[in-house]
Amino acid sequence: MSYHNIITIEPDKRGGKPCIRRMRITVYDVLGWLAAGMSHGEILDDFPELTEEDIRASLEFAADREHRLVAFLPDATPTVGDV
């Protein structure tokens, strides 16, 4: 499965946040519900317009985004206590 066919980004919808299939439900909504402890079944019961594939696409999108995240750390200059 590729999330590229499910996750859409439209500048005029939800502030350009990644959404599920052009709906107003964002990837972050889905991730938040999962983080709050909702099961896939509970999410699908509460939001029947979503599918299991939508939930997996949200997770895949988040994993891909995390994989691409780059952190820039300041140069580590040793201090007197470090030497």
Secondary structure by P-SEA (a helix, b strand, c coil): ccccccbbbbccccccccccccccccaaaaaaaaaacccaaaaaaacccccaaaaaaaaaaaaaaaaabbbbbcccccccccc
